[in-house]
Amino acid sequence: AKQSGTAAFKAGRFDDAVAHFTTAIEADPQSHVLFSNRSAAYAKLEQYKASLLDANQCIKLAPTWAKGHSRRGAAYVGLRNWRQAIVAYEEGLTHEPDSA
């Protein structure tokens, strides 16, 4: 399901990507990468609240993985919550300062 989700995402079929990543999450609910990927797909669909929830779950599973914080920042940008976006991006940079 993860590979199908990635292929759908790359093809711009974000609804399909969400569905495939959801199936993958049901099979592996501890995978922070799957929550990150679904967060990105939701953001592409402009479903920023769902994107934020998945970013938060990603961070809960892998708190020092900078990409999760980046997903959170992107969701907050979509929600036009600039201050929280900055906080999220800065937190990510504390874990991977060379990613700036």
N, C-alpha and C positions, 0 to 999 in steps of 0.2 A: 504493500500500500504506500510506503514511503516513496519508492521509486516512481509509482504512478502519480503521486502528489507532486513530486519534483518535476516530472515531465509536464503535467498539466500547468503548473506554475510557469515554467519556462515558455509554454505555448500561449500564455495569457488567459488560460481557462481557470480563473481563480475560484469560481464556485466549485468546479470539479476538484481543484487542489484542496480546498477546505474539506470536501467530502472524503477524499483519500487520506488526508492527514488525520481526520477524525477516526477513521477506521484503524489507522496505524496506532493512534493514541489508545484506542480501546484495547489493542493487543499489547501495547507497551506503555502503560501510563506513567512510567518513571523516566521516560526519554525527554530530557529538556530540549533536545534538538527538534523533536516533533512539535512541541508547543511553540518553539521559535518559528518554525516553518509555517505553522497554521496562523500564528500572529501576523506574519508577513502577508499571507494570503488575505486575511481579513482586512488588513490595512489597504491592500490594493482594491478591495471592494468598498472601501471607505466605511467599513464597519469597525470604527475605532474603539468602541467600548469592548467588543469581543476581542479585538486585537490586544487591548490593554490587559484583559483578564488572562489571555494566554501568555503574554509577556510576563505577567506577575507569577504565573505558575512555573514558567521557565526559570525565573530567578529563584523561586522557592526551591526548585530541584537542583539548580547549579548557581549559587549566589556569586561565585567569582568569575563566571563566564561573561565577558564583556558584551557579547552579542545580545544576550537577554536584556541587558540594560539599554542597549541601542534600540531593541524592539519596543521597550517601554517608552523611550524617548520619542520614537516615531509615532506611537499611538497618542501620546500627549500632544504632539504637534498637530495631529489630525483633529484632536479634540480642542485645539487652540488654547491649551493650558501651557503657556510658554514657560512659566516658572518650574513646573514639575518636569517639563521636557529637559530643561537645563540641568536640573538635579539628576535626572536619570542618565543623561549623557556624561555628566561629570563623574557619577558613580562608576560607570563603565570604564572611564579612563583611569580610575584608581586601580583597576584590575589589569588593564592593558594600556599603559601610557603611550606605547608606540603606535597605537591604533588611531591617533588623532589625525 
